[in-house]
Structures are given as C-alpha cells and as structure tokens.
Amino acid sequence: MSNLKVTDEELIAFADGELDEPRRTAVSEYLYSNPDKRLLIRDLILQRQVLQQAFDEVLSDPIPESLLNAANGPNQSGFWDRVWKTPWFKSNLVGFATVGLAMLFGVAIGWLSNEFTKGFLESNITDQLVEQSAQPEFNFAKLAAVAHVVYSPDQRRPVEVTAADSIQLTTWLSNRMGTKIFAPDLRALNLELMGGRLLPGESQPVAQLMYHDALGQRITLYVTNERLNRNTTGFLFTKQGPVNVFYWINDGFGYALSAGISKSELAKIASVIQDQF
Amino acid sequence: MRNLGEIDQREFARLLRETLPRLRRYARALTNDIASADDLVQDTLERAWSRQRSYNVSLQIRPWLFGIMHNLFVDQIRKARMDFIEFEWNDFVEPSSSITPESQLSDKQIISLLRKLPFDQREIISLVCIEDLSYAEVSKILGIPIGTVMSRLSRARIALRSIQLGPNKPDIESLVSMKVVK
C-alpha cells in the first residue's frame, strides 16, 4: 500500500480533481501514510483558492466601451453603409426623414430614462457573472474543504475528542463555541460518528465533526456560527479539487458537508442532516 | 428580409459579450498591467470576428477564445521580445514546510508572485487554477498533449508554492496541524 509510487504530477492532478478511479483511491490511500504529501495537497487547494480570490475582482470591473464595441463586431456600421447605397433606400428618403424626426423625440426620452437606469443595468449584468465566486459569507465552505483534506486522512489523530461519549463531545464543542452544537445521527445511512475537533475560523472557533462508513470512507461536517445572517434556500454546492462540498446556512449556523464521494451520495447525507435541525 | 448569417452574428456577439469579463481576467493574469491586458482582449475580439466562420456552435466559446488569446500573446512576446523575469525555481530547495492559513498572502502579493513565473508556467496555472478549466480543455487551448499539461503544471505549482513559502519557513509546530484554538 505504502510502497506505491505516486508522482508530484499525480498528486497535483488529485488536488485538481482530475484523477479517475482507480488512481484516485490509490492516491487517497497513499496520503493516509504520507502526512507531508497531505500538506502538499492542502497547499495546492489553498493556492487555487488564493489565486481565484486575487483575480475575481476583475469579473466585476466595469467593462470599457471600446471592448464592448469590439465584442459587438465590425459589421454594425458596415450594415448601414450597405443599406444607404440601395435604390430602395434612396427612393424612400422623405419617408425616412419623417420617421427619423419622430425617432429623435423617442431617443431623447429614452436617453433621459437611460441615464436613470444605467447604473442599475450594469450592476445587474456583473452581479450574474460574479454570483458564484464573490460571496464572502460562503468562505466557510472553502475552509471546510481544506480542513477535510487535512484531517480526514489522518491516521493517528483524525479527531481531537472521540465520540465514545457523544454528550461529552457536544458539550465540549458547545462550551468552546459559546453556542449549542449537536452532532447529527447518521446511523440510518451506516455512518458512524468518530468525533470532532475545534478549528480556527475567521474570527472564532468552528467545529469539525467526522463520520465514517463501514469501508472507512470519512465524511466531515463543518459547523460555524460566524457572521452568518441570512439563510440559504436549499443546498449550495462547490467542488474544491478532490472534495465535494454541500453547504447551507440555517438559523445563523453555516454547515458544510465534505467528502471525496459523488455529488449524489453526498446530497443524500446532506438532506438527512438538514432534517434533524 | 433577414438572412441567417445576421442572426448568427448577433448570437456570436452575445457570446463574446458574455465571455468578456473572463477574457479580461485571463488577460490580466497573463500581462503586467490593465492597459496591456485590455489591449490583448481587444485584439482577441477582433481576431475572433475575423475567424467567426471557423467557430462551430458545438464548441465551447471560452476555450476557443482563450486559444486565440494564447496565440496572440505568444506572437506578441516573439515580436516584442518582451523580457519576462525568469524565476529560477531550482534555486529553492524542496519545501519541507507548508503554507499555513496565517501565512496567507494578500491579493497583491500573490499576483506579483505569479508574475515571477516564466510565461508558459504562469499561463498554465492561470488556466487551471483561476479559469477552472479541465486538463483536456487546457491541452486543446495550448495545443499540447495532456502529459505535457501535467508536467508543466506540476513545475508551475511547485515553483509557486516554493516562492509562496519563501526563505522564512514556518516553525515545525505549524507543520503538524493547523493552529488549534485554545
């Protein structure tokens, strides 16, 4: 198992979610016994997040007029040049002039109202484009994915406090986070609670609960109560390299469920969890 | 009277407008300032219109446009013989430590580090990490085999990680785990 050869190229492909089975499983197993390579995977996922964040603001920059014109193509004026030269256009010149005058009024009115709506329209277009990336309140989902990569393959100490006494575990987490935390029961899905740990959040501690199935596949639930005001409607999804994450906000708590399993399997678990709140 | 070409052109213009913010972002990662980035976008749009016939509706517009931008930029570099700061990543020893959340860089810092990479590495890391394209798409855009995508990307990401870590490596404690709140 541990004598398996894994190259840096393959580790990077793993971190980018580009490996197919059975290599993906082989690399996960290799990571169990190679903590330094786990740190490499974490760094690679962080590297991607940091790069995306650094360039995301370009997406919401107002687009210069010259570029919009270039996007619209060279044929805008070409078309009118051609129309101007047709005999059909020349013979209807007077009619066109009348229509043109009427249109001037329309344009004047249109221009006035346009001035009022311009700002609104522009922000609407760019909002759509940055929708997925620029929502700082969803940062916790990215942090959750990184925490999953770091702790789920840990053989020696995957959790700080084991679930031997689940009351003790949740009491400890609740005390540290200053709010009531409870661990969802996922035994109906054959997922057993292993335990949990406290992690640094953006400004205060957050909890990571870990579960595993009969085959040893680990799933983590990240729970935070940092600065989360509005609820989400339904689940949101993000893929951070090899980790799939479903996340949602409910009553001031952010939840992020992470695992290296398929989106549909993960969605099932997420809905069972949500039913318990 | 309307001909089919006109409708296609309108649709084509719409696709270009839609891709504009992402083209600008990619150009920003390739070049060193906003003005040259937008010039590159302008050239790309003009080239796209002149090659409109070679665009097939079944193709994804983004990789197609990025491919055009890549070719234009490579031409630019050749013509102007622009001097890029070549970063000797071999000078750095294999990092034994790791990037910790506390040592995270500001947006400006990471952008300037990215610019220290040789052009081909900077380009591939931007396509994969910033533009979120798959290795297969990147292979088409750059016209290189997947194996080459993987080896070049590997050099780029390990090099960037080495510069990110820098000479001041975090202490041994932070290697073992993330800082645990007491």
Chai-1 contact restraints between the chains, C-beta under 6 A:
chainA,res_idxA,chainB,res_idxB,connection_type,confidence,min_distance_angstrom,max_distance_angstrom,comment,restraint_id
A,D8,B,S154,contact,1.0,0.0,6.0,A-B,restraint_1
A,E9,B,M150,contact,1.0,0.0,6.0,A-B,restraint_2
A,E9,B,S154,contact,1.0,0.0,6.0,A-B,restraint_3
A,I12,B,S154,contact,1.0,0.0,6.0,A-B,restraint_4
A,I12,B,R157,contact,1.0,0.0,6.0,A-B,restraint_5
A,E18,B,Y135,contact,1.0,0.0,6.0,A-B,restraint_6
A,L39,B,S98,contact,1.0,0.0,6.0,A-B,restraint_7
A,D43,B,S98,contact,1.0,0.0,6.0,A-B,restraint_8
A,D43,B,I99,contact,1.0,0.0,6.0,A-B,restraint_9
A,D43,B,R161,contact,1.0,0.0,6.0,A-B,restraint_10
A,L46,B,I99,contact,1.0,0.0,6.0,A-B,restraint_11
A,R48,B,C129,contact,1.0,0.0,6.0,A-B,restraint_12
A,V50,B,I110,contact,1.0,0.0,6.0,A-B,restraint_13
A,L51,B,C129,contact,1.0,0.0,6.0,A-B,restraint_14
A,L51,B,I130,contact,1.0,0.0,6.0,A-B,restraint_15
A,Q52,B,I130,contact,1.0,0.0,6.0,A-B,restraint_16
A,A54,B,D107,contact,1.0,0.0,6.0,A-B,restraint_17
A,A54,B,I110,contact,1.0,0.0,6.0,A-B,restraint_18
A,A54,B,I111,contact,1.0,0.0,6.0,A-B,restraint_19
A,F55,B,R25,contact,1.0,0.0,6.0,A-B,restraint_20
A,F55,B,I130,contact,1.0,0.0,6.0,A-B,restraint_21
A,V58,B,R24,contact,1.0,0.0,6.0,A-B,restraint_22
A,V58,B,R25,contact,1.0,0.0,6.0,A-B,restraint_23
A,V58,B,R28,contact,1.0,0.0,6.0,A-B,restraint_24
A,L59,B,P21,contact,1.0,0.0,6.0,A-B,restraint_25
A,L59,B,R25,contact,1.0,0.0,6.0,A-B,restraint_26
A,I63,B,L20,contact,1.0,0.0,6.0,A-B,restraint_27
A,L67,B,V41,contact,1.0,0.0,6.0,A-B,restraint_28
A,A70,B,Q42,contact,1.0,0.0,6.0,A-B,restraint_29
A,A70,B,L45,contact,1.0,0.0,6.0,A-B,restraint_30
A,A71,B,L16,contact,1.0,0.0,6.0,A-B,restraint_31
A,A71,B,R17,contact,1.0,0.0,6.0,A-B,restraint_32
A,A71,B,L20,contact,1.0,0.0,6.0,A-B,restraint_33
A,A71,B,L45,contact,1.0,0.0,6.0,A-B,restraint_34
A,N72,B,A13,contact,1.0,0.0,6.0,A-B,restraint_35
A,G73,B,A13,contact,1.0,0.0,6.0,A-B,restraint_36
A,G73,B,W49,contact,1.0,0.0,6.0,A-B,restraint_37
A,P74,B,W49,contact,1.0,0.0,6.0,A-B,restraint_38
A,L129,B,P21,contact,1.0,0.0,6.0,A-B,restraint_39
A,L198,B,V181,contact,1.0,0.0,6.0,A-B,restraint_40
A,P200,B,K179,contact,1.0,0.0,6.0,A-B,restraint_41
A,P200,B,V181,contact,1.0,0.0,6.0,A-B,restraint_42
A,P205,B,V181,contact,1.0,0.0,6.0,A-B,restraint_43
